[in-house]
Amino acid sequence: MPKTSHDKIDVQNINTPGKTTRVDAAKYRAMLDAMMQVMTKTAPGDTAKDIKDATKPHLPQALFPEGATSGWWQKTVQLDLEAKGIITRSPTKPLRFYLT
């Protein structure tokens, strides 16, 4: 699990190996939990838009009122999970993702 400190969490990005960024831990965990509930475990997987749309009902309104910023958080968590090998990117157009 990512290293935490206070209300921030370190995340990775598959596109920039070795670099970490600190983000809000509560929003990260809320999106992570939502993504784990909706993502498929079989290839080719779902598009980023499908995942974003499916996660919205699972996100707390206090953190994501009306789904605000959910797209940014979905992408942040997706890139972190890819870097950690928890999700896989299928070589499709559009890109699709699934749990490994």
Order of alpha helices (4+ residues) and beta strands (2+ residues): beta-beta-beta-alpha-beta-alpha-alpha-beta-beta
